[in-house]
Amino acid sequence: MNRIVVVGASAAGLATVETLRREGFGGTITVVGEETEAFYDRPPLSKQILAGEWEADRIRLRTPEQISALGLDERRGVRATGLDTARRLVTLSDGTDVPYDGLVVATGVRPRPLSEDSQPFIRTIEQALEWRKRLRPGTALAIVGAGFLGAECAAVATRLGCAVTLLEPAPVPLAHAVGEPVGRMLAGVHREKGVDVRTGVTVESLVDGGVRLDDGTTVAAGEVLVAVGSIPNTDWLAGSGLTLDDGLVCDRYCAAAPGIYAAGDVARWHNPLFGVSMRLEHRTNAAEQGMAAARNLLGANRPFAPVPYFWSDQYNLKIHAYGHLRGHDEFTVVEGALADRRLLATYRSNGRLVGVLAVDMPPKAVRPWRQAIASGGRP
């Protein structure tokens, strides 16, 4: 193996190339990145960058000198448009083909637009900086979608003095991710901070002066931010013969085909720890999976079986969670209380511990539960 191509220049891509070099790969590593700015952290875009607390330089994952030391063949400002697995070629938007002996797909996701002509969302540095200019005291802001991104943006905008309306089609925000009790608690926090949280409503379209709901009413807003989910960037893999199903489908080793691996938000792989196929849009997973994909591409042949981890900052609340919370059938507060907004809760499925979530709790309170999940969920 003399040439490895990594498509995607974000956290998963960086973890991949650094691991390849650390494991002794001395051949050519070509990194393809659609953005001209490579290897930066996305979670702060909806928090510190949007709030004006950090400048863009602070979210770069490595210095230019550190990137240079990796000896990469960088293709910035171009995107992958096709893959020929028989000839082992990646076609780029500038018309060139890049040959590979090994390939890692780390193309991530893109925001799901509300409509084809309306895409006011946050995914890049440029978009976050532009939104920072728009969020002024007194600005009427409607946020479509009350997932983690929408909720975090609502918290930042409220602190900046905006009048925020948060629109969510589900009866309880974030119930799919953290369960209804925690979702109701977080919705209550937003309402206390002055956010107009409207659940069970569907936005039909964006209109001048706000958004139109499917019942014909209009929510007035000077600015509208769309946060209705994401789409895995797999379009360029159509016709490649690889299996695509809400991401690039991989086995427990993160392999999509011989010599082709995936990492980060775009990868749907079988996690043997939980016995299910999953695709995670979590920053920690991107780094861990990038390392795992690199090692397995080089022959380690080790299953990738992590305990997923995610966090969220909303107002003064620090939320941390380990495990696979979706689809649980039992929720128990084992320390603290929902009413106090300080708690540690466990999630079980068929009697097995599958997740733990903490709000405003010290890390040491969560670590033993994480280990219990990793050891099979039977503390």
Secondary structure, 3 states (H helix, E strand, C coil): CCEEEEECCCHHHHHHHHHHHHCCCCCEEEEEECCCCCCECCHHHHCHHHHCCCCHHHHECCCHHHHHHCCCEEEECCCEEEEECCCCEEEECCCCEEECCEEEECCCEEECCCECCECCCCCCHHHHHHHHHHCCCCCEEEEECCCHHHHHHHHHHHHCCCEEEEEECCCCCCHHHHCHHHHHHHHHHHHHCCCEEEECCCEEEEECCEEEECCCCEEECCEEEECCCEEECCHHHCCCCCCECCCEECCCCCEEECCEEECHHHEEEEECCCCEEECCCCHHHHHHHHHHHHHHHCCCCCCCCCCCEEEEEECCEEEEEEECCCCCCEEEEEEEEHHHCEEEEEEEECCEEEEEEEECCCHHHHHHHHHHHHCCCCC
